[in-house]
Amino acid sequence: MIDLRAARREPDRYRAALARRGAAADFDSLLDADQKWRELTERAEALRAAQKRLSRGTKPSEQEIAELRQLRDELVKATAQQAEAERERQELLYRVPNLPDPTAADGMAEEDAETVRTWGEPPAFSFEPRESTELGSPRGWIDMARGARLSGSRFAYRIGDVALAEMALYRFVLDRLAAKGFLPVLPPVLVGEAAMYGTGFLPTEESNLYHLEKDDLYLTGTSEVALAGIHADERLEEADLPARYAAFSTNFRREAGAAGKDTKGMFRVHQFDKVEMYVYCVPEQSADIHEQLLAHEEEIVQALRLPYRVMNIPVGDLGAPAAKKYDIEAWFPAQQRYREITSCSNTTDYQARRLNVRFRRDGKLEFAHTLNGTGATARVLLSIMENFQDEGGTVAVPEVLWPFGAPATLGGPA
């Protein structure tokens, strides 16, 4: 959440920044609710003080008894109004997004993203390249039809060599990140409501979450949730920062609002696996670490020899917690366009405030900054299958994956 005390001191700066995200009206509603809460808090405190003064006498008079009764009734009413104002204030505070970074791209739609750089050349084929789900052999393929028969649309089986290649991809990425100081983690994928609110997926992303009502638990859409919650309500030491984590997990998303989008293939599915990076740091480090996360992602994609471009995401297309976000979009030959395969975000102190994660510096407690980034998902494998196919449907698997159990080729001799 945003720093409400700072917002009271500098409302114009906050309003101007949030106006870039179309959130100025919500911010003004928050300030109004905050002012109402403070006024009611002052009134309740004044009534308690008056009640305390009148109660000091050893034997109150009938008039004082009447006044005490009146004060009691007024205090009950004022306390109820204060609680309602606090609920309204907290609800708005949870909905107001993070302040965008000045260097985040302007605009409200994904088409407003700015190209930062490109790498590699899209392959030239003498034949019509096929999408990943159109490629296959008896040794391994992606089966959407059987996935749909089992679980409904947007579920997939990955079978044989394709399954081995995907698992090799995740192990390759985890090893790379571990060598850079990231601590590998296998986190829970079921979490309580507090973790979802803490990371900012509630209330704004509720329609995309799977909720197990009987247990009051949520299936996470990213291990960012578990990694953000690993230090909830803890006090870190400055000397231990930055703290870097890399998690592998299966993730679940309803893909609400995706009707008609990517219905063919497994680019947009309800269940997928991912390696996720997460970093805790002191505030002055987060901008540089954001660039480092992007560099890690680019190094991985370059090692896989995938053509890509880096995009600076516009403020209107950021998730509520992010101040700035980069996407890496790989080339998909069958679609003749770049598609997102990784992202990395600087969430500054937005999640740390909601999760109450602080660190000690010079004897004082400060909120940490947090960042997250994608190591890899199956989308990387889909791009590999499209970019490195031949006319006969054989896919050459990048050599860096072979030591981790991937075959040299998919659909051909191993």
C-alpha positions as CSV (number, residue, x, y, z in Angstrom):
1,M,0.0,0.0,0.0
2,I,1.1,3.6,-0.4
3,D,2.6,5.6,2.5
4,L,-0.5,7.4,3.8
5,R,1.4,9.8,6.1
6,A,3.5,10.9,3.2
7,A,0.4,11.2,1.0
8,R,-1.1,13.6,3.6
9,R,2.0,15.7,3.5
10,E,2.3,15.8,-0.3
11,P,-1.2,15.2,-1.7
12,D,-0.5,17.0,-5.0
13,R,2.6,14.9,-5.8
14,Y,0.8,11.7,-5.1
15,R,-2.3,12.8,-7.0
16,A,-0.2,13.7,-10.1
17,A,1.7,10.5,-10.0
18,L,-1.4,8.3,-9.6
19,A,-3.2,10.3,-12.3
20,R,-0.8,8.7,-14.8
21,R,-2.4,5.3,-13.8
22,G,-6.0,6.7,-13.8
23,A,-6.2,6.4,-10.1
24,A,-6.4,10.1,-9.0
25,A,-10.1,9.7,-8.1
26,D,-9.5,6.7,-5.9
27,F,-6.7,8.6,-4.2
28,D,-9.0,11.6,-3.5
29,S,-11.6,9.2,-2.1
30,L,-8.9,7.7,0.1
31,L,-7.9,11.2,1.5
32,D,-11.6,12.0,2.2
33,A,-12.1,8.7,4.0
34,D,-8.9,9.3,5.9
35,Q,-9.9,12.8,7.0
36,K,-13.3,11.4,8.1
37,W,-11.6,8.7,10.1
38,R,-9.3,11.1,11.8
39,E,-12.1,13.4,12.8
40,L,-14.1,10.5,14.2
41,T,-11.0,9.3,16.1
42,E,-10.5,12.7,17.6
43,R,-14.2,12.8,18.7
44,A,-14.0,9.3,20.2
45,E,-10.9,10.2,22.1
46,A,-12.4,13.5,23.4
47,L,-15.5,11.6,24.6
48,R,-13.3,9.1,26.5
49,A,-11.3,11.9,28.1
50,A,-14.5,13.6,29.2
51,Q,-15.9,10.4,30.5
52,K,-12.7,9.8,32.5
53,R,-12.8,13.3,34.0
54,L,-16.4,12.9,35.2
55,S,-15.6,9.5,36.6
56,R,-12.9,10.7,38.9
57,G,-15.3,11.9,41.7
58,T,-15.9,9.4,44.5
59,K,-19.6,10.0,44.5
60,P,-21.0,11.6,41.3
61,S,-24.1,13.7,41.5
62,E,-27.3,12.9,39.7
63,Q,-26.4,15.5,37.0
64,E,-22.9,13.9,36.6
65,I,-24.5,10.4,36.3
66,A,-26.8,11.7,33.6
67,E,-23.9,13.3,31.8
68,L,-21.9,10.0,32.1
69,R,-24.8,8.1,30.5
70,Q,-25.0,10.6,27.7
71,L,-21.3,10.4,27.2
72,R,-21.5,6.6,27.1
73,D,-24.2,6.6,24.5
74,E,-22.3,9.2,22.4
75,L,-19.1,7.2,22.7
76,V,-20.8,4.0,21.6
77,K,-22.1,5.8,18.5
78,A,-18.8,7.5,17.8
79,T,-16.9,4.3,18.1
80,A,-19.2,2.5,15.7
81,Q,-18.8,5.4,13.2
82,Q,-15.1,5.3,13.7
83,A,-14.9,1.6,13.0
84,E,-17.0,2.0,9.8
85,A,-14.8,4.9,8.7
86,E,-11.7,2.7,9.3
87,R,-13.2,-0.1,7.2
88,E,-13.9,2.3,4.4
89,R,-10.4,3.8,4.6
90,Q,-8.7,0.5,4.7
91,E,-10.7,-0.8,1.7
92,L,-9.7,2.3,-0.4
93,L,-6.1,2.0,0.8
94,Y,-5.9,-1.6,-0.5
95,R,-7.3,-0.5,-3.9
96,V,-5.0,2.5,-4.6
97,P,-2.1,1.2,-6.7
98,N,1.6,2.0,-6.2
99,L,3.0,5.3,-7.4
100,P,4.5,4.7,-10.9
101,D,8.2,5.2,-11.4
102,P,9.0,8.4,-13.4
103,T,10.8,6.2,-16.0
104,A,7.9,3.8,-16.5
105,A,6.3,4.3,-19.9
106,D,3.2,6.5,-20.3
107,G,-0.1,5.1,-21.6
108,M,-3.1,3.0,-20.4
109,A,-2.9,0.1,-22.9
110,E,-0.4,-2.6,-23.7
111,E,0.1,-1.1,-27.1
112,D,1.7,1.9,-25.4
113,A,4.7,-0.2,-24.2
114,E,8.1,1.2,-25.2
115,T,10.7,-1.0,-26.9
116,V,14.0,-0.8,-24.9
117,R,16.1,-3.1,-27.1
118,T,16.0,-6.2,-29.3
119,W,18.3,-9.2,-29.5
120,G,18.7,-11.9,-32.1
121,E,17.2,-12.3,-35.5
122,P,13.9,-14.1,-36.1
123,P,14.6,-17.3,-38.1
124,A,13.8,-17.5,-41.8
125,F,12.0,-20.6,-42.8
126,S,11.6,-22.1,-46.3
127,F,8.3,-23.7,-45.1
128,E,5.3,-22.6,-43.0
129,P,6.3,-23.0,-39.4
130,R,3.9,-24.7,-37.1
131,E,2.7,-23.8,-33.6
132,S,4.0,-25.9,-30.7
133,T,0.8,-27.9,-30.3
134,E,0.9,-28.8,-34.0
135,L,4.3,-30.4,-33.6
136,G,4.6,-33.9,-32.3
137,S,5.7,-37.5,-32.6
138,P,5.1,-40.8,-30.7
139,R,7.9,-39.7,-28.4
140,G,6.4,-36.5,-27.1
141,W,3.9,-33.7,-27.7
142,I,1.5,-31.2,-26.1
143,D,-2.0,-32.6,-25.9
144,M,-4.7,-30.0,-25.4
145,A,-7.6,-32.2,-26.4
146,R,-7.0,-34.8,-23.7
147,G,-6.4,-32.0,-21.2
148,A,-9.7,-30.4,-22.1
149,R,-11.5,-33.8,-21.8
150,L,-10.0,-34.3,-18.3
151,S,-10.3,-30.8,-16.8
152,G,-11.9,-28.4,-19.3
153,S,-10.5,-25.9,-21.7
154,R,-7.0,-24.3,-21.1
155,F,-5.5,-27.4,-19.6
156,A,-2.7,-29.4,-21.2
157,Y,-0.7,-32.7,-21.0
158,R,3.0,-32.4,-21.8
159,I,4.2,-35.9,-22.7
160,G,7.5,-37.7,-23.2
161,D,10.5,-35.7,-24.4
162,V,8.5,-32.5,-24.2
163,A,7.9,-33.1,-20.5
164,L,11.6,-33.9,-20.0
165,A,12.6,-30.7,-21.9
166,E,10.3,-28.5,-19.8
167,M,11.6,-30.0,-16.5
168,A,15.2,-29.5,-17.8
169,L,14.4,-25.8,-18.5
170,Y,13.3,-25.2,-15.0
171,R,16.4,-26.9,-13.5
172,F,18.7,-25.0,-15.9
173,V,17.2,-21.7,-14.7
174,L,17.3,-22.7,-11.0
175,D,21.0,-23.6,-11.3
176,R,21.8,-20.4,-13.1
177,L,20.0,-18.3,-10.4
178,A,21.5,-20.3,-7.5
179,A,25.0,-19.5,-8.9
180,K,24.1,-15.8,-8.7
181,G,23.2,-16.0,-5.0
182,F,19.5,-16.8,-5.2
183,L,18.3,-19.3,-2.5
184,P,16.2,-22.1,-4.2
185,V,12.7,-22.6,-2.6
186,L,9.9,-25.0,-3.1
187,P,7.0,-23.0,-1.6
188,P,3.3,-23.7,-0.7
189,V,0.8,-23.1,-3.4
190,L,-2.1,-22.8,-1.1
191,V,-2.2,-19.6,1.0
192,G,-4.5,-17.6,3.3
193,E,-6.3,-14.4,2.4
194,A,-3.7,-12.3,4.3
195,A,-1.0,-13.3,1.8
196,M,-3.2,-12.4,-1.2
197,Y,-4.0,-9.0,0.3
198,G,-0.3,-8.5,1.3
199,T,1.0,-9.0,-2.2
200,G,-1.8,-6.9,-3.8
201,F,-3.6,-9.7,-5.6
202,L,-6.6,-8.9,-3.4
203,P,-8.9,-7.1,-3.9
204,T,-8.1,-6.1,-7.4
205,E,-7.3,-9.5,-9.0
206,E,-10.0,-11.5,-7.2
207,S,-11.7,-12.6,-10.4
208,N,-8.5,-14.4,-11.5
209,L,-8.0,-16.4,-8.3
210,Y,-9.1,-19.9,-7.4
211,H,-10.6,-19.8,-3.9
212,L,-11.2,-23.0,-1.9
213,E,-14.1,-21.8,0.2
214,K,-14.3,-24.8,2.4
215,D,-10.7,-24.3,3.6
216,D,-10.6,-20.5,3.0
217,L,-7.4,-20.9,1.0
218,Y,-6.3,-19.6,-2.3
219,L,-4.3,-21.3,-5.1
220,T,-1.5,-19.0,-6.0
221,G,-1.1,-17.6,-9.5
222,T,2.6,-17.1,-8.9
223,S,5.2,-18.1,-6.2
224,E,5.7,-14.4,-5.7
225,V,2.9,-14.7,-3.1
226,A,4.7,-17.3,-1.1
227,L,8.1,-15.6,-1.4
228,A,6.6,-12.2,-0.4
229,G,5.0,-13.9,2.6
230,I,8.2,-15.7,3.8
231,H,9.2,-12.6,5.8
232,A,5.7,-11.3,6.7
233,D,5.7,-9.5,10.1
234,E,9.5,-10.0,10.4
235,R,12.4,-7.6,11.1
236,L,15.4,-8.1,8.8
237,E,18.9,-6.8,9.4
238,E,20.4,-4.4,6.9
239,A,23.5,-6.6,6.7
240,D,21.3,-9.4,5.3
241,L,20.0,-7.4,2.4
242,P,19.6,-7.9,-0.4
243,A,18.0,-11.3,0.2
244,R,17.4,-13.2,-3.0
245,Y,15.1,-16.2,-3.5
246,A,14.2,-18.4,-6.5
247,A,11.2,-20.6,-6.3
248,F,9.7,-23.3,-8.5
249,S,5.9,-23.9,-8.2
250,T,2.8,-24.9,-10.1
251,N,0.5,-21.9,-10.5
252,F,-3.2,-21.4,-11.1
253,R,-5.1,-18.6,-12.8
254,R,-8.7,-18.3,-14.0
255,E,-7.6,-16.1,-16.9
256,A,-10.8,-14.0,-16.4
257,G,-11.2,-11.6,-19.2
258,A,-9.2,-13.9,-21.6
259,A,-12.3,-15.2,-23.4
260,G,-11.4,-15.5,-27.1
261,K,-7.6,-14.9,-26.5
262,D,-5.1,-17.6,-27.2
263,T,-7.7,-20.3,-27.2
264,K,-5.5,-22.4,-29.5
265,G,-2.4,-24.0,-27.9
266,M,-1.1,-23.6,-24.3
267,F,0.1,-20.1,-24.3
268,R,-2.6,-19.0,-21.9
269,V,-3.7,-21.9,-19.6
270,H,-5.2,-22.3,-16.1
271,Q,-2.3,-24.3,-14.7
272,F,1.4,-23.8,-15.4
273,D,4.8,-24.2,-13.8
274,K,7.3,-21.3,-13.3
275,V,10.6,-20.4,-11.7
276,E,10.2,-17.0,-10.0
277,M,12.8,-14.6,-8.6
278,Y,12.1,-12.5,-5.5
279,V,14.4,-9.9,-3.8
280,Y,14.2,-8.0,-0.5
281,C,16.5,-4.9,-0.4
282,V,17.0,-1.5,1.1
283,P,15.1,1.3,-0.7
284,E,18.1,2.9,-2.5
285,Q,19.0,-0.5,-4.1
286,S,15.7,-1.4,-5.8
287,A,16.2,0.5,-9.0
288,D,19.6,-1.1,-9.7
289,I,18.4,-4.5,-8.7
290,H,15.4,-4.2,-11.1
291,E,18.0,-3.8,-13.9
292,Q,19.9,-6.8,-12.5
293,L,16.8,-9.0,-12.6
294,L,16.2,-7.9,-16.2
295,A,19.8,-8.8,-17.0
296,H,19.4,-12.2,-15.4
297,E,16.3,-12.8,-17.5
298,E,18.1,-11.7,-20.7
299,E,21.1,-13.9,-20.0
300,I,18.8,-16.9,-19.7
301,V,16.9,-16.2,-22.9
302,Q,20.2,-15.5,-24.8
303,A,21.6,-18.8,-23.6
304,L,18.6,-20.4,-25.2
305,R,19.3,-18.4,-28.4
306,L,15.7,-17.1,-28.6
307,P,15.2,-13.8,-30.5
308,Y,13.5,-11.3,-28.2
309,R,12.8,-7.7,-27.3
310,V,12.6,-5.9,-24.0
311,M,9.5,-3.8,-23.3
312,N,9.0,-1.0,-20.8
313,I,5.4,-1.5,-19.7
314,P,3.1,1.5,-19.6
315,V,1.7,2.6,-16.3
316,G,-1.9,1.8,-17.1
317,D,-0.9,-1.8,-17.8
318,L,1.0,-2.4,-14.5
319,G,-0.4,-4.5,-11.8
320,A,-1.4,-2.6,-8.7
321,P,1.9,-3.3,-6.7
322,A,4.3,-2.5,-9.5
323,A,6.0,0.9,-9.8
324,K,7.8,-0.2,-13.0
325,K,7.8,-3.4,-15.1
326,Y,9.8,-4.9,-17.9
327,D,8.6,-7.7,-20.2
328,I,10.8,-9.9,-22.3
329,E,8.9,-10.9,-25.5
330,A,10.3,-13.8,-27.5
331,W,9.7,-14.3,-31.2
332,F,7.0,-16.8,-32.1
333,P,7.4,-17.6,-35.8
334,A,4.1,-19.4,-36.4
335,Q,2.3,-16.3,-35.0
336,Q,4.7,-13.8,-36.6
337,R,4.9,-11.7,-33.5
338,Y,6.7,-11.2,-30.2
339,R,4.9,-12.6,-27.1
340,E,5.7,-12.1,-23.4
341,I,7.7,-14.9,-21.8
342,T,9.1,-13.2,-18.7
343,S,8.5,-10.0,-16.7
344,C,10.2,-8.3,-13.8
345,S,8.7,-5.6,-11.5
346,N,9.9,-3.2,-8.9
347,T,7.2,-3.0,-6.2
348,T,9.2,-0.6,-4.0
349,D,7.7,-0.6,-0.5
350,Y,4.1,-1.4,-1.6
351,Q,4.1,-5.1,-0.7
352,A,6.4,-4.6,2.3
353,R,3.9,-2.2,3.9
354,R,1.0,-4.5,3.4
355,L,3.0,-7.5,4.8
356,N,4.8,-5.5,7.5
357,V,8.3,-6.4,6.4
358,R,10.9,-4.0,7.9
359,F,14.7,-3.9,8.3
360,R,16.8,-2.3,11.0
361,R,19.2,0.6,10.0
362,D,20.9,2.9,12.5
363,G,18.6,1.7,15.3
364,K,15.5,2.5,13.3
365,L,13.0,0.3,11.4
366,E,12.3,1.0,7.8
367,F,10.1,-0.8,5.2
368,A,12.1,-2.9,2.8
369,H,11.7,-2.8,-1.0
370,T,10.7,-5.9,-2.9
371,L,11.1,-7.0,-6.5
372,N,10.0,-10.0,-8.5
373,G,10.9,-11.5,-11.9
374,T,10.2,-14.6,-14.0
375,G,13.0,-17.1,-14.4
376,A,11.0,-19.3,-16.9
377,T,7.6,-20.7,-17.7
378,A,6.5,-23.2,-20.3
379,R,6.1,-20.2,-22.7
380,V,9.9,-20.4,-23.1
381,L,9.6,-24.0,-24.3
382,L,6.8,-23.1,-26.7
383,S,9.1,-20.4,-28.3
384,I,11.9,-23.0,-28.5
385,M,9.7,-25.4,-30.3
386,E,8.6,-22.8,-32.8
387,N,12.0,-21.2,-33.5
388,F,14.1,-24.4,-33.8
389,Q,11.8,-26.7,-35.8
390,D,12.5,-28.1,-39.2
391,E,10.3,-29.0,-42.1
392,G,9.8,-32.5,-40.8
393,G,8.6,-31.4,-37.4
394,T,11.8,-32.1,-35.5
395,V,12.8,-29.5,-32.9
396,A,16.5,-28.9,-32.0
397,V,16.7,-28.4,-28.2
398,P,19.2,-25.8,-27.0
399,E,22.4,-27.5,-25.9
400,V,22.4,-25.8,-22.5
401,L,19.4,-27.9,-21.5
402,W,21.0,-31.3,-22.3
403,P,22.9,-31.7,-19.0
404,F,19.6,-31.3,-17.2
405,G,17.9,-34.2,-18.9
406,A,16.5,-32.7,-22.1
407,P,16.9,-34.7,-25.3
408,A,18.9,-33.2,-28.1
409,T,15.8,-33.1,-30.3
410,L,12.1,-33.4,-30.0
411,G,10.3,-35.6,-32.5
412,G,13.5,-37.0,-33.9
413,P,16.6,-39.0,-32.9
414,A,17.8,-38.3,-29.4
